[in-house]
């Protein structure tokens, strides 16, 4: 199943995706470093670092080496945390330079008939920033990542 990407306002990107795995396992795959390393890069490279300090005020940083040899890294800080239900973080693309603007990202995990509905809302400062993010090809990369996230969560369910 593919994620649906919508633009609720000029400064938001909303991604919604259903996963065929229980919410607790999707949460675990989303918040455990060694599991994030298995899905975050999708098919576009290899995760070389997935650091997660899962607490309010804690930080996260993911790094991958993409096919072609270039490094892609993002980092942020956890602002709100409700285990298995909701995360609010900042997100900065390190390739945008030292003055890169942080997006505010809210991710919710809802039980949905034995599966999970994950909704990710990204809030940025302007329509121009939103459109620049969309123009990077982030949607196709995110689709691959979420396909791999589902595979990890389904494998966790099968092992349980």
C-alpha positions as CSV (number, residue, x, y, z in Angstrom):
1,X,0.0,0.0,0.0
2,X,1.3,3.4,-0.9
3,X,1.4,6.5,1.4
4,X,-0.9,9.3,0.4
5,X,0.7,12.8,0.3
6,X,-1.5,15.8,0.7
7,X,-0.9,19.5,1.2
8,X,-3.4,20.7,3.9
9,X,-2.0,24.2,4.0
10,X,0.7,26.3,2.2
11,X,3.2,25.3,4.9
12,X,2.3,21.6,5.5
13,X,2.9,18.3,4.0
14,X,0.8,15.4,5.3
15,X,1.8,11.8,4.7
16,X,-0.6,9.0,5.6
17,X,0.1,5.3,5.3
18,X,-1.5,2.1,6.6
19,X,0.8,-0.7,7.8
20,X,-0.2,-4.4,8.1
21,X,1.3,-4.7,11.6
22,X,0.2,-3.8,15.1
23,X,0.9,-0.2,16.3
24,X,3.3,-1.3,19.0
25,X,5.5,-3.0,16.4
26,X,5.4,-0.1,13.9
27,X,6.4,2.2,16.8
28,X,9.2,-0.1,17.8
29,X,10.5,-0.2,14.2
30,X,10.2,3.6,14.0
31,X,12.0,4.3,17.2
32,X,14.7,1.6,17.7
33,X,18.1,2.5,16.1
34,X,19.0,-0.9,14.8
35,X,15.6,-1.3,13.2
36,X,15.6,2.3,11.7
37,X,18.9,1.3,10.1
38,X,17.1,-1.5,8.3
39,X,14.4,0.7,6.7
40,X,15.2,4.4,6.6
41,X,17.3,4.4,3.4
42,X,14.7,2.4,1.4
43,X,16.5,1.1,-1.7
44,X,18.6,4.2,-2.1
45,X,21.6,3.4,-0.1
46,X,22.8,2.1,3.3
47,X,22.2,3.6,6.7
48,X,25.6,4.2,8.4
49,X,24.2,5.8,11.6
50,X,20.9,5.8,13.4
51,X,21.2,7.6,16.7
52,X,18.1,8.0,18.9
53,X,17.8,9.5,22.4
54,X,14.0,8.9,22.7
55,X,13.0,11.4,25.4
56,X,11.7,15.0,25.3
57,X,14.8,17.1,24.7
58,X,16.6,14.1,23.3
59,X,18.0,14.2,19.8
60,X,18.1,11.9,16.8
61,X,20.3,11.7,13.7
62,X,20.2,9.4,10.7
63,X,22.9,9.2,8.1
64,X,23.0,7.1,4.9
65,X,25.5,6.7,2.1
66,X,23.4,6.8,-1.1
67,X,24.2,4.8,-4.2
68,X,26.6,7.1,-5.9
69,X,28.7,7.6,-2.8
70,X,27.2,10.8,-1.3
71,X,26.1,11.1,2.3
72,X,22.6,12.2,3.3
73,X,21.9,13.1,6.9
74,X,19.1,14.5,8.9
75,X,18.8,15.4,12.6
76,X,16.4,16.8,15.1
77,X,15.2,17.0,18.7
78,X,12.2,15.3,20.3
79,X,9.7,17.9,21.5
80,X,6.8,15.7,22.6
81,X,6.6,11.9,23.1
82,X,3.6,9.7,23.8
83,X,4.8,6.1,23.5
84,X,3.2,4.1,20.7
85,X,0.9,7.0,19.9
86,X,2.7,10.3,19.0
87,X,6.0,11.9,18.4
88,X,6.8,15.6,17.8
89,X,10.3,16.4,16.5
90,X,12.2,18.9,14.7
91,X,13.9,17.8,11.4
92,X,16.9,19.4,9.7
93,X,18.4,18.3,6.4
94,X,22.1,18.7,7.0
95,X,22.9,19.1,3.3
96,X,21.0,22.5,3.4
97,X,23.9,24.1,5.2
98,X,24.5,25.5,8.7
99,X,21.6,27.9,8.5
100,X,19.1,25.2,7.5
101,X,15.6,25.7,8.8
102,X,14.1,23.1,11.0
103,X,10.7,21.6,10.1
104,X,8.3,20.6,12.9
105,X,7.2,17.0,12.3
106,X,4.3,15.4,14.2
107,X,3.9,11.6,13.7
108,X,0.8,9.8,15.0
109,X,0.3,6.0,15.2
110,X,-3.3,4.8,15.4
111,X,-4.7,1.3,15.6
112,X,-6.6,0.5,12.4
113,X,-8.3,-2.9,12.2
114,X,-5.3,-5.0,13.4
115,X,-2.9,-2.7,11.5
116,X,-1.6,0.8,12.0
117,X,-2.3,4.2,10.4
118,X,0.8,6.4,10.5
119,X,0.3,10.0,9.8
120,X,3.2,12.4,9.5
121,X,2.6,16.1,9.3
122,X,5.5,18.4,8.4
123,X,5.2,22.1,9.1
124,X,7.6,24.6,7.5
125,X,7.9,28.3,7.4
126,X,6.6,29.0,3.9
127,X,5.1,27.7,0.7
128,X,8.5,28.1,-1.0
129,X,10.2,25.8,1.6
130,X,7.4,23.3,1.3
131,X,7.6,23.3,-2.5
132,X,11.4,23.0,-2.3
133,X,11.1,19.9,-0.1
134,X,8.6,18.3,-2.5
135,X,10.8,19.1,-5.5
136,X,13.7,17.0,-4.0
137,X,11.9,13.8,-4.9
138,X,11.3,13.1,-1.2
139,X,8.0,11.4,-2.0
140,X,9.5,8.5,-3.9
141,X,12.2,8.0,-1.3
142,X,9.6,8.1,1.5
143,X,7.5,5.5,-0.3
144,X,10.5,3.1,-0.5
145,X,11.4,3.8,3.2
146,X,7.8,3.2,4.3
147,X,7.7,-0.1,2.3
148,X,10.8,-1.2,4.1
149,X,9.4,0.0,7.5
150,X,6.3,-2.2,6.9
151,X,8.5,-5.2,6.1
152,X,10.5,-4.7,9.3
153,X,7.3,-4.4,11.4
154,X,5.7,-7.5,9.7
155,X,8.9,-9.4,10.4
156,X,8.7,-8.4,14.1
157,X,5.1,-9.6,14.2
158,X,6.0,-12.9,12.7
159,X,8.8,-13.4,15.2
160,X,6.5,-12.6,18.2
